[in-house]
Amino acid sequence: MHKLIVAALLGLFVAGNALAADATCTDKAAEKKLAGAAKTSFMKKCEAGAKSSEPAASECAAQAAEKKLAGAAKNSFMKKCEAGATVSK
């Protein structure tokens, strides 16, 4: 019984975070006045970014900011960092 309650609460927590991320992404897309394929692409990237907001992602983002990375270099660094590759400071 205890495991069932814990599972239900965990499920509600995950669903709540997904809905909050979706609303935020929708708001951002509306702010940018996106439509069609551009909106679809943006939403996929935004939702994927919302799901990766784990502690490791924030540590990687902090390291990228410390190195003053931007654009493609930042994207490459973030992928390697989040994948668990050893990143030198």
Secondary structure as GFF3:
##gff-version 3
##sequence-region A 1 89
A	DSSP	alpha_helix	2	31	.	.	.	ID=ss1
A	DSSP	alpha_helix	36	51	.	.	.	ID=ss2
A	DSSP	alpha_helix	55	66	.	.	.	ID=ss3
A	DSSP	alpha_helix	71	82	.	.	.	ID=ss4
###
